[in-house]
Amino acid sequence: MKIYQSSLSFPEVAQLSKEERSLVCRGADQSVLQHEGKKRAVGIGIVIALVLAGISIGRDYGFLGGMVGGAIGAGLGSFLLHQILVHAARPYVREALRRRHST
């Protein structure tokens, strides 16, 4: 699976100007947040699980270890959640481009 920083880095929008790319991707991101609630819920669950796992593993090294483990878990979980949402946005970007070209 390819890792994208945001929907702005999709190959489908590479030929658009910066303003057009922002408009298309902003609309797609809003659609994802409205229609992909299950994926978002799963992603939030992943974040919580990784935070708790990090705290649990880090507790062997005391309070500070638990805090560091929790922070690492939060970072990994947030990264996974972001990737889920970015990949979910790709069909919406394609649809927005299709609508844009048909008018």
C-alpha positions as CSV (number, residue, x, y, z in Angstrom):
1,M,0.0,0.0,0.0
2,K,1.4,3.4,-1.0
3,I,1.7,6.0,1.8
4,Y,0.2,9.4,1.0
5,Q,0.7,12.5,3.2
6,S,-2.7,13.8,2.2
7,S,-5.3,13.6,-0.6
8,L,-3.4,16.4,-2.2
9,S,-0.6,14.0,-3.1
10,F,-2.9,11.6,-5.2
11,P,-1.7,11.1,-8.8
12,E,-5.2,11.9,-10.0
13,V,-4.9,15.6,-8.9
14,A,-1.2,16.1,-9.9
15,Q,-2.1,18.0,-13.1
16,L,-4.4,20.5,-11.4
17,S,-3.4,23.9,-10.1
18,K,-2.8,24.3,-6.4
19,E,-6.2,26.0,-5.9
20,E,-8.1,23.5,-8.0
21,R,-6.4,20.6,-6.1
22,S,-7.3,22.1,-2.8
23,L,-11.0,22.6,-3.8
24,V,-11.3,19.0,-5.1
25,C,-9.5,17.4,-2.1
26,R,-11.4,19.5,0.5
27,G,-14.7,18.4,-0.9
28,A,-13.5,14.8,-0.9
29,D,-12.2,15.0,2.6
30,Q,-15.6,16.3,3.8
31,S,-17.4,13.5,2.0
32,V,-15.1,10.9,3.7
33,L,-15.9,12.4,7.1
34,Q,-19.6,12.2,6.4
35,H,-19.8,8.8,4.8
36,E,-16.9,6.8,6.3
37,G,-17.9,6.8,9.9
38,K,-17.2,3.1,10.4
39,K,-13.6,3.4,9.1
40,R,-13.1,6.4,11.4
41,A,-14.5,4.5,14.4
42,V,-12.1,1.6,13.6
43,G,-9.2,4.0,13.3
44,I,-10.0,5.6,16.6
45,G,-10.1,2.2,18.1
46,I,-6.7,1.5,16.7
47,V,-5.3,4.7,18.2
48,I,-6.7,3.9,21.6
49,A,-5.5,0.3,21.5
50,L,-1.9,1.4,20.5
51,V,-1.9,4.0,23.2
52,L,-2.9,1.5,25.8
53,A,-0.4,-1.1,24.5
54,G,2.4,1.5,24.6
55,I,1.5,2.5,28.2
56,S,1.4,-1.2,29.2
57,I,4.7,-2.0,27.6
58,G,6.3,1.1,28.9
59,R,5.2,0.6,32.5
60,D,8.0,-1.9,32.9
61,Y,10.3,1.2,32.8
62,G,8.3,3.2,35.3
63,F,5.9,6.2,34.9
64,L,8.1,7.9,32.4
65,G,8.4,4.7,30.3
66,G,4.6,4.5,30.3
67,M,4.3,8.1,29.1
68,V,6.8,7.5,26.3
69,G,5.1,4.2,25.3
70,G,1.8,5.9,25.2
71,A,3.1,8.7,23.1
72,I,4.7,6.3,20.6
73,G,1.4,4.3,20.5
74,A,-0.6,7.5,19.9
75,G,1.8,8.4,17.1
76,L,1.5,5.1,15.4
77,G,-2.3,5.0,15.9
78,S,-2.7,8.5,14.5
79,F,-0.6,7.6,11.5
80,L,-2.7,4.5,10.8
81,L,-6.0,6.4,11.2
82,H,-4.7,9.1,8.8
83,Q,-3.8,6.5,6.2
84,I,-7.2,4.9,6.5
85,L,-9.0,8.2,5.9
86,V,-6.7,9.3,3.1
87,H,-7.2,6.0,1.2
88,A,-10.9,6.3,1.8
89,A,-10.9,9.7,0.2
90,R,-9.5,8.5,-3.1
91,P,-12.8,7.4,-4.7
92,Y,-14.3,10.7,-3.7
93,V,-11.5,12.6,-5.4
94,R,-12.1,10.5,-8.5
95,E,-15.8,11.3,-8.4
96,A,-15.2,15.0,-7.9
97,L,-12.8,15.0,-10.9
98,R,-15.4,13.1,-13.0
99,R,-18.1,15.6,-12.1
100,R,-15.8,18.5,-12.8
101,H,-14.9,17.3,-16.2
102,S,-18.4,16.5,-17.2
103,T,-19.6,20.1,-16.7
